[in-house]
Amino acid sequence: MSASANKLTKLKENAATYAALIMDEMDPDHKGYIEIWQLEALLCGMVNQDSSAEEASTKMNRHAKSLARAMIPSCYRSPVSRFFTHATEYVHENWKVIWILALWAAVNAYLFQWKFFAFVGTPLFQISGYCLCIAKATAETIKFNMALILVPVCRRTLTSLRSTVMGRFIPFDDNINFHKVISVAVAVASLVHTVAHVACNYPLLASCPKDRFDSLVGKAFDYHQPTYGALMEHSISVTGVLMDLIMAFSFTLATHSFRRNVVKLPGMFHNLAGFNAFWYAHHLLAVAYVLLFLHGWFLLTEKPWYEKTTWMYIGGPVTLYALERVFLSYRERTEPVTIIKAVIYSGNVLALYMTKPMGFKYKSGMYIFVKCPNISSFEWHPFSITSAPDDDYLSVHIRTLGDWTTEMKTIFAKVCEPPQEAKPRSMNLMRMETRNVCRFPTILVKGPFGAPAQNYNKYDILLLVGLGIGATPFVSIIKDLLNGLRPMKPVSPAHLTDNSASIY
């Protein structure tokens, strides 16, 4: 009797815990109650009635299915509700991207239909038909997108806007993806525009009867009907074809297979794959913008300057992008960095500790571009900042994955020495470190630029997930959090020990 009473007493003491566990399992929708059928499914699954082995197995399977169904939230129990739930969750997580893409698509659709119907019924339409409308409509979207495509790569501007109220409803973290989407739209529209002119509009203009041509558009062409060859030799065709070639070349080398050097080209074409080819090919687009301006200025028929809209589209974004490049080049020349220390870790990781440029302010999670003129005078490569904002130095960790990073490690390996310890500790990742070196390779930096991880301080709970070199932004975040927890002076790179560096 006392044993039974003791068990009953313990059961009463833990009743609240048992009830909480039941509610956690059987109330996935957090309604605060469970239904009778759910309780039945739970109790029936626990009761072992006297029956044959086969019947017991059948009942157990049936009860297991009932119990599993009872533990699934109601919004996931049917295919229809599951679909709408997933759709709602997707919209909730990606509403910023969705509304920006919807707005962008709506603007393109409006420009297309506006320009399309603007040429319906005109004298040229009576000769070229809808070929002219399609060519002009796609041209309008090309001008808009060629202007817009520069905005997502204005990193300095986006970094400034990221911390403003605009960051609440504009997905600045997806700027490169938006840049890629616009580039696909430009490529498709350029193809349609070129085919509409070369394969349809030009042949109809050249083959139109002379009398009909003069009566409809003779005055605009000075009563001189151009041949197909003359149309192809006109500056508008030459600039258009050159733009198509440059954009096709740049677009191809920017694809994942070429940029990541997945494609292995034979012989002399080997250098067309890789980051270097992508970087240099993208700079050819500056020529494409010059050709775009000329393409929209020297037309087949004369128009007043205020009716030539190409320069109106691209003028502002091109100026903004050019000012950013000039500003960054100015800071690069006037505020160089000095290498304080370089460390090479196991796993082919190079850590660089540099002085901070004048007025250099950043948040943990941001990144900078690094250039080493000893390797290339033009190549800039992005790396996450691993030092905390309060540290009196600037540091990056570079993994040797390509030609440039491998050469970078090789150059600094020449000025590094193995650690002085006879037997390095098992937890020490350091292999070589610079010691008593007067002259380091020249390093230039530009930035900092915003990244998604910089908003970590907006959350109460952080879950930092990083693999390998991908953990570099989190090193800066952890350092910044530790600096905020303990009142102490920032650590100087000269006093970094092997243990302090091995946190990486």
C-alpha positions as CSV (number, residue, x, y, z in Angstrom):
1,M,0.0,0.0,0.0
2,S,2.8,2.4,0.8
3,A,4.6,1.6,-2.4
4,S,1.5,2.3,-4.4
5,A,0.9,5.5,-2.5
6,N,4.5,6.5,-3.2
7,K,4.1,5.9,-6.9
8,L,0.8,7.9,-6.9
9,T,2.5,10.7,-5.1
10,K,5.3,10.9,-7.7
11,L,2.7,10.8,-10.5
12,K,0.9,13.7,-9.0
13,E,4.1,15.7,-8.5
14,N,5.0,15.2,-12.2
15,A,1.4,15.6,-13.5
16,A,2.1,19.1,-14.9
17,T,5.2,17.8,-16.7
18,Y,3.4,14.9,-18.2
19,A,0.6,17.2,-19.3
20,A,3.0,19.6,-20.9
21,L,4.7,16.8,-22.8
22,I,1.3,15.6,-24.1
23,M,0.3,19.1,-25.2
24,D,3.7,19.6,-26.9
25,E,3.2,16.4,-28.9
26,M,-0.6,16.4,-29.5
27,D,-1.2,20.2,-29.9
28,P,1.1,21.1,-32.9
29,D,-1.1,24.1,-33.8
30,H,-0.7,25.5,-30.2
31,K,-4.5,25.9,-29.7
32,G,-4.2,25.3,-26.0
33,Y,-6.3,22.1,-26.1
34,I,-6.4,18.7,-27.7
35,E,-9.4,17.0,-29.3
36,I,-11.0,13.7,-28.1
37,W,-9.8,11.8,-31.2
38,Q,-6.2,12.9,-30.5
39,L,-6.4,11.7,-26.9
40,E,-7.9,8.4,-28.1
41,A,-5.1,7.9,-30.6
42,L,-2.5,8.5,-27.8
43,L,-4.2,6.2,-25.3
44,C,-5.0,3.4,-27.8
45,G,-1.4,3.4,-28.9
46,M,-0.3,2.8,-25.3
47,V,-2.9,0.1,-24.4
48,N,-1.8,-3.5,-25.2
49,Q,-5.0,-5.6,-25.4
50,D,-5.1,-9.4,-25.3
51,S,-5.2,-10.6,-28.9
52,S,-3.3,-12.6,-31.4
53,A,0.1,-11.4,-32.7
54,E,-1.3,-10.5,-36.1
55,E,-4.2,-8.5,-34.7
56,A,-1.9,-6.7,-32.3
57,S,0.4,-5.8,-35.1
58,T,-2.5,-4.5,-37.2
59,K,-3.9,-2.4,-34.4
60,M,-0.4,-1.1,-33.6
61,N,0.1,0.1,-37.1
62,R,-3.4,1.7,-37.2
63,H,-2.8,3.4,-33.9
64,A,0.7,4.5,-35.0
65,K,-0.8,6.2,-38.1
66,S,-3.5,7.9,-36.1
67,L,-0.9,9.1,-33.6
68,A,1.3,10.4,-36.4
69,R,-1.6,12.2,-38.0
70,A,-2.5,13.7,-34.6
71,M,1.0,15.1,-34.3
72,I,0.9,16.9,-37.7
73,P,-0.4,20.5,-37.7
74,S,-3.8,20.8,-39.3
75,C,-2.5,23.1,-42.1
76,Y,-0.2,20.3,-43.3
77,R,-2.7,17.4,-43.2
78,S,-4.2,17.7,-46.7
79,P,-2.5,18.4,-50.0
80,V,-4.5,21.5,-50.6
81,S,-3.9,23.0,-47.2
82,R,-0.2,22.0,-47.4
83,F,0.2,23.8,-50.8
84,F,-1.4,27.0,-49.5
85,T,0.7,26.8,-46.3
86,H,3.9,26.4,-48.2
87,A,2.9,29.2,-50.6
88,T,2.1,31.5,-47.7
89,E,5.4,30.7,-46.0
90,Y,7.3,31.4,-49.2
91,V,5.6,34.8,-49.7
92,H,6.2,35.7,-46.1
93,E,9.9,34.9,-46.4
94,N,10.4,36.4,-49.8
95,W,7.9,39.3,-50.0
96,K,10.6,41.9,-50.5
97,V,12.0,40.1,-53.6
98,I,8.5,39.4,-54.9
99,W,7.3,42.9,-54.9
100,I,10.5,44.3,-56.4
101,L,10.3,41.7,-59.2
102,A,6.6,42.4,-59.7
103,L,7.3,46.2,-59.9
104,W,10.2,45.6,-62.3
105,A,8.1,43.3,-64.5
106,A,5.2,45.8,-64.5
107,V,7.4,48.7,-65.6
108,N,8.9,46.6,-68.4
109,A,5.4,45.5,-69.5
110,Y,4.1,49.1,-69.5
111,L,7.1,50.3,-71.5
112,F,6.7,47.5,-74.0
113,Q,3.0,48.0,-74.6
114,W,3.3,51.8,-74.7
115,K,6.0,51.8,-77.4
116,F,4.4,48.9,-79.2
117,F,1.0,50.7,-79.7
118,A,2.8,54.1,-80.3
119,F,3.9,52.8,-83.7
120,V,0.7,51.0,-84.7
121,G,-0.9,53.0,-87.6
122,T,2.2,55.1,-88.4
123,P,3.5,55.3,-92.0
124,L,6.4,53.0,-91.1
125,F,4.0,50.5,-89.7
126,Q,2.2,50.3,-93.0
127,I,5.5,49.1,-94.5
128,S,7.1,47.0,-91.8
129,G,4.0,45.9,-89.8
130,Y,4.3,44.5,-86.3
131,C,8.1,43.9,-86.9
132,L,8.6,47.6,-86.3
133,C,6.4,47.6,-83.2
134,I,8.3,44.6,-81.7
135,A,11.7,46.1,-82.5
136,K,10.8,49.5,-81.0
137,A,9.1,48.0,-77.9
138,T,12.0,45.7,-77.0
139,A,14.4,48.7,-77.6
140,E,12.5,50.7,-74.9
141,T,12.9,47.8,-72.4
142,I,16.6,47.5,-73.3
143,K,17.2,51.2,-72.5
144,F,15.4,50.9,-69.2
145,N,17.2,47.7,-68.1
146,M,20.6,48.9,-69.3
147,A,20.1,51.9,-67.0
148,L,18.7,49.8,-64.1
149,I,21.4,47.1,-64.3
150,L,24.0,49.4,-62.9
151,V,22.2,50.2,-59.7
152,P,22.6,46.8,-58.0
153,V,26.4,47.0,-58.5
154,C,26.8,50.5,-56.9
155,R,28.0,48.9,-53.7
156,R,28.9,52.1,-51.9
157,T,25.4,53.5,-52.4
158,L,23.7,50.2,-51.5
159,T,25.9,50.0,-48.3
160,S,24.7,53.4,-47.3
161,L,21.0,52.7,-48.0
162,R,21.1,49.3,-46.4
163,S,21.0,50.8,-42.8
164,T,18.2,53.2,-43.6
165,V,14.4,52.6,-43.5
166,M,14.6,51.5,-47.2
167,G,16.3,48.3,-45.9
168,R,13.0,47.2,-44.4
169,F,11.2,46.8,-47.8
170,I,14.0,46.6,-50.4
171,P,16.1,43.3,-50.6
172,F,19.6,44.8,-50.8
173,D,21.0,41.4,-50.0
174,D,19.8,40.1,-53.3
175,N,21.4,42.8,-55.4
176,I,23.6,40.5,-57.4
177,N,20.7,38.1,-58.2
178,F,18.6,41.1,-59.4
179,H,21.6,42.1,-61.5
180,K,21.6,38.7,-63.1
181,V,17.8,38.7,-63.7
182,I,18.1,42.1,-65.5
183,S,21.0,40.8,-67.6
184,V,18.9,37.9,-68.8
185,A,16.1,40.3,-69.7
186,V,18.6,42.5,-71.7
187,A,19.9,39.4,-73.5
188,V,16.5,38.2,-74.5
189,A,15.2,41.6,-75.5
190,S,18.4,42.3,-77.5
191,L,18.0,39.0,-79.5
192,V,14.4,39.8,-80.3
193,H,15.2,43.4,-81.2
194,T,18.0,42.4,-83.6
195,V,16.0,39.6,-85.3
196,A,13.0,41.9,-85.7
197,H,15.1,44.5,-87.5
198,V,17.6,42.3,-89.5
199,A,15.2,39.5,-90.5
200,C,12.0,41.5,-90.9
201,N,12.0,45.3,-90.7
202,Y,15.0,45.8,-93.0
203,P,13.9,43.4,-95.8
204,L,10.4,45.0,-95.8
205,L,11.9,48.5,-96.1
206,A,14.3,47.5,-98.8
207,S,11.7,45.6,-100.9
208,C,8.9,48.0,-100.6
209,P,7.7,49.4,-104.0
210,K,9.4,52.8,-104.7
211,D,6.1,54.7,-105.1
212,R,4.6,53.4,-101.9
213,F,7.8,54.0,-100.0
214,D,8.0,57.6,-101.2
215,S,4.3,58.3,-100.5
216,L,4.6,56.9,-96.9
217,V,8.0,57.7,-95.6
218,G,9.9,59.3,-98.5
219,K,10.2,62.7,-96.8
220,A,11.8,61.2,-93.7
221,F,14.4,59.4,-95.9
222,D,15.0,62.3,-98.3
223,Y,13.2,60.2,-100.9
224,H,16.1,57.8,-101.0
225,Q,15.0,54.3,-100.4
226,P,17.9,52.4,-98.7
227,T,18.9,48.9,-99.8
228,Y,19.3,46.1,-97.4
229,G,23.1,46.4,-97.6
230,A,22.9,50.2,-96.9
231,L,20.8,49.6,-93.9
232,M,23.3,47.0,-92.5
233,E,26.2,49.4,-93.1
234,H,24.4,52.3,-91.3
235,S,25.9,53.3,-88.0
236,I,22.8,52.2,-86.1
237,S,23.3,48.6,-87.4
238,V,27.1,48.6,-86.8
239,T,26.8,49.9,-83.3
240,G,23.9,47.4,-82.6
241,V,25.9,44.4,-83.8
242,L,29.0,45.4,-81.9
243,M,26.9,45.8,-78.7
244,D,25.4,42.4,-79.3
245,L,28.8,40.8,-79.7
246,I,30.2,42.5,-76.6
247,M,27.2,41.7,-74.4
248,A,27.1,38.0,-75.7
249,F,30.8,37.7,-74.9
250,S,30.5,39.2,-71.4
251,F,27.3,37.3,-70.6
252,T,28.8,34.0,-71.6
253,L,31.9,34.5,-69.5
254,A,29.8,35.5,-66.5
255,T,27.9,32.2,-66.4
256,H,28.7,29.8,-63.6
257,S,30.5,27.3,-65.7
258,F,32.9,29.8,-67.2
259,R,33.3,32.1,-64.1
260,R,34.0,29.1,-61.8
261,N,36.4,27.6,-64.3
262,V,34.2,24.5,-64.7
263,V,34.6,24.6,-68.4
264,K,38.0,23.4,-69.5
265,L,38.8,25.0,-72.9
266,P,41.6,23.6,-75.1
267,G,44.9,25.3,-75.9
268,M,44.9,29.1,-76.3
269,F,41.3,29.4,-75.2
270,H,42.0,28.1,-71.7
271,N,42.3,31.7,-70.4
272,L,38.7,32.5,-71.4
273,A,37.4,30.5,-68.4
274,G,37.9,31.7,-64.8
275,F,37.3,34.8,-62.7
276,N,39.9,36.8,-64.6
277,A,38.2,36.4,-67.9
278,F,34.8,37.3,-66.3
279,W,36.3,40.4,-64.6
280,Y,38.0,41.7,-67.7
281,A,35.1,40.9,-70.0
282,H,32.7,42.8,-67.8
283,H,34.9,45.9,-68.2
284,L,34.2,45.7,-72.0
285,L,30.7,46.7,-71.2
286,A,31.9,50.3,-70.8
287,V,32.4,50.2,-74.5
288,A,28.9,48.8,-74.9
289,Y,27.5,51.8,-73.1
290,V,29.3,54.2,-75.4
291,L,27.9,52.2,-78.4
292,L,24.4,52.3,-76.8
293,F,24.5,56.1,-76.7
294,L,25.7,56.3,-80.3
295,H,23.1,53.7,-81.3
296,G,20.3,55.9,-79.9
297,W,21.7,59.2,-81.2
298,F,22.5,58.5,-84.9
299,L,19.2,57.2,-86.2
300,L,17.9,56.3,-89.6
301,T,15.7,59.4,-89.5
302,E,16.5,62.7,-88.0
303,K,14.8,63.6,-84.7
304,P,15.2,66.6,-82.2
305,W,17.6,65.8,-79.4
306,Y,14.8,65.8,-76.8
307,E,13.1,62.9,-78.7
308,K,16.2,60.8,-78.4
309,T,15.6,59.1,-75.1
310,T,18.6,56.7,-74.7
311,W,20.8,59.3,-73.0
312,M,17.9,60.2,-70.7
313,Y,17.7,56.6,-69.5
314,I,21.3,55.8,-68.9
315,G,22.6,59.3,-68.0
316,G,21.9,59.1,-64.2
317,P,22.9,55.5,-63.5
318,V,26.1,55.8,-65.5
319,T,27.0,59.0,-63.7
320,L,26.3,57.4,-60.3
321,Y,28.4,54.3,-61.2
322,A,31.3,56.4,-62.5
323,L,31.3,58.6,-59.4
324,E,31.5,55.5,-57.2
325,R,34.5,54.1,-59.2
326,V,36.2,57.5,-59.1
327,F,35.6,57.8,-55.4
328,L,36.9,54.3,-54.7
329,S,40.0,54.9,-56.9
330,Y,40.7,58.2,-55.0
331,R,40.6,56.4,-51.6
332,E,42.7,53.6,-53.0
333,R,45.5,56.1,-53.9
334,T,45.3,58.4,-50.9
335,E,44.6,55.9,-48.1
336,P,46.8,52.8,-48.6
337,V,47.1,50.1,-46.0
338,T,50.3,48.8,-44.3
339,I,50.7,45.1,-43.6
340,I,51.4,44.5,-39.9
341,K,51.5,40.8,-39.9
342,A,50.8,37.8,-42.1
343,V,50.1,34.2,-40.9
344,I,49.7,31.1,-43.0
345,Y,47.5,28.4,-41.4
346,S,47.1,24.7,-42.2
347,G,44.4,24.2,-44.9
348,N,46.1,26.8,-47.2
349,V,44.6,29.8,-45.4
350,L,46.4,33.2,-45.4
351,A,45.6,35.7,-42.7
352,L,46.5,39.4,-43.3
353,Y,46.6,42.0,-40.5
354,M,46.6,45.5,-41.8
355,T,46.4,49.1,-40.5
356,K,43.0,50.7,-40.8
357,P,42.7,53.5,-43.5
358,M,41.8,57.0,-42.3
359,G,38.1,57.1,-41.4
360,F,37.6,53.4,-42.1
361,K,34.4,52.4,-40.3
362,Y,32.6,49.1,-40.7
363,K,30.3,46.6,-39.1
364,S,31.0,43.0,-38.4
365,G,29.8,40.9,-41.4
366,M,30.9,43.4,-44.0
367,Y,33.5,42.7,-46.7
368,I,36.2,44.5,-48.6
369,F,37.9,44.2,-52.0
370,V,41.7,43.5,-51.9
371,K,44.2,44.1,-54.7
372,C,47.9,43.1,-54.9
373,P,49.7,45.0,-57.6
374,N,52.5,42.5,-57.4
375,I,50.1,40.0,-58.9
376,S,47.8,42.1,-61.1
377,S,47.3,45.8,-61.5
378,F,43.5,45.4,-62.2
379,E,42.2,42.5,-60.2
380,W,40.1,43.1,-57.1
381,H,38.8,40.2,-55.0
382,P,36.2,40.3,-52.2
383,F,36.9,39.0,-48.7
384,S,35.0,39.1,-45.5
385,I,36.5,41.2,-42.7
386,T,37.5,39.0,-39.7
387,S,38.5,41.7,-37.3
388,A,36.0,43.4,-35.0
389,P,35.0,47.1,-35.5
390,D,36.7,48.0,-32.2
391,D,40.0,46.4,-33.0
392,D,42.8,48.7,-34.0
393,Y,43.7,46.7,-37.0
394,L,42.0,45.3,-40.1
395,S,42.2,41.6,-41.0
396,V,41.0,39.1,-43.7
397,H,41.4,35.4,-44.1
398,I,42.0,34.1,-47.6
399,R,41.6,30.5,-48.7
400,T,43.8,29.5,-51.7
401,L,41.2,28.3,-54.2
402,G,42.3,29.9,-57.5
403,D,45.2,31.3,-59.4
404,W,45.2,34.7,-57.7
405,T,44.8,33.5,-54.2
406,T,47.4,30.8,-54.7
407,E,49.9,33.4,-56.0
408,M,48.9,35.6,-53.0
409,K,49.9,32.9,-50.6
410,T,53.1,32.1,-52.4
411,I,54.2,35.7,-52.3
412,F,53.6,36.0,-48.5
413,A,55.1,32.6,-47.9
414,K,58.4,34.0,-49.0
415,V,58.4,36.5,-46.0
416,C,57.0,34.0,-43.5
417,E,58.8,31.6,-41.2
418,P,57.7,28.4,-39.3
419,P,56.8,28.8,-35.6
420,Q,59.8,28.8,-33.3
421,E,58.3,26.0,-31.1
422,A,60.1,22.7,-31.5
423,K,56.9,20.7,-31.2
424,P,53.7,22.7,-32.1
425,R,50.6,22.1,-30.0
426,S,48.0,19.8,-31.5
427,M,45.3,22.6,-31.4
428,N,47.6,25.2,-33.1
429,L,46.6,25.8,-36.7
430,M,49.4,28.2,-37.5
431,R,52.2,27.0,-39.8
432,M,54.2,30.1,-40.7
433,E,54.3,33.7,-39.6
434,T,56.1,36.9,-40.6
435,R,59.0,37.8,-38.4
436,N,61.2,40.9,-38.5
437,V,60.3,41.7,-42.1
438,C,60.8,45.3,-43.2
439,R,59.1,45.2,-46.5
440,F,55.8,43.4,-47.4
441,P,54.1,43.1,-50.8
442,T,51.9,46.1,-51.5
443,I,48.2,45.6,-50.7
444,L,45.3,48.0,-51.6
445,V,41.8,47.7,-50.2
446,K,38.5,49.4,-51.0
447,G,35.3,49.3,-49.0
448,P,33.7,48.3,-46.7
449,F,30.6,47.0,-48.4
450,G,27.4,45.8,-46.8
451,A,26.5,42.1,-46.5
452,P,23.6,40.2,-44.9
453,A,25.5,39.2,-41.8
454,Q,25.9,42.8,-40.7
455,N,22.4,42.9,-39.3
456,Y,23.1,40.3,-36.6
457,N,22.7,42.9,-33.9
458,K,19.0,43.2,-34.7
459,Y,18.3,39.7,-33.2
460,D,18.3,38.5,-29.6
461,I,19.3,34.9,-30.5
462,L,22.0,34.1,-33.1
463,L,22.7,30.8,-34.8
464,L,25.9,31.1,-36.8
465,V,26.4,28.3,-39.3
466,G,29.5,28.4,-41.4
467,L,31.7,25.7,-43.1
468,G,35.4,26.2,-43.7
469,I,36.4,29.6,-45.0
470,G,32.6,30.5,-45.1
471,A,32.9,31.1,-41.4
472,T,35.0,34.2,-41.8
473,P,32.1,36.7,-41.3
474,F,31.2,35.0,-38.0
475,V,34.7,35.4,-36.7
476,S,34.2,39.2,-36.7
477,I,30.8,38.9,-35.2
478,I,32.0,36.7,-32.3
479,K,34.9,39.1,-31.7
480,D,32.5,42.0,-31.6
481,L,30.2,40.2,-29.2
482,L,33.1,39.3,-26.9
483,N,34.4,42.9,-27.0
484,G,30.9,44.1,-25.9
485,L,30.8,41.6,-23.0
486,R,34.1,42.4,-21.4
487,P,35.5,45.9,-20.9
488,M,39.0,45.6,-22.3
489,K,41.2,47.3,-24.8
490,P,41.1,46.0,-28.4
491,V,43.7,43.3,-29.1
492,S,46.6,44.5,-31.2
493,P,47.9,42.1,-33.9
494,A,51.3,42.3,-32.4
495,H,50.0,40.6,-29.2
496,L,48.0,37.9,-31.0
497,T,49.1,34.5,-29.7
498,D,48.7,31.2,-31.3
499,N,45.7,30.4,-29.0
500,S,43.9,33.6,-29.9
501,A,44.4,33.0,-33.6
502,S,43.2,29.4,-33.5
503,I,39.6,30.5,-32.9
504,Y,39.4,30.6,-36.6
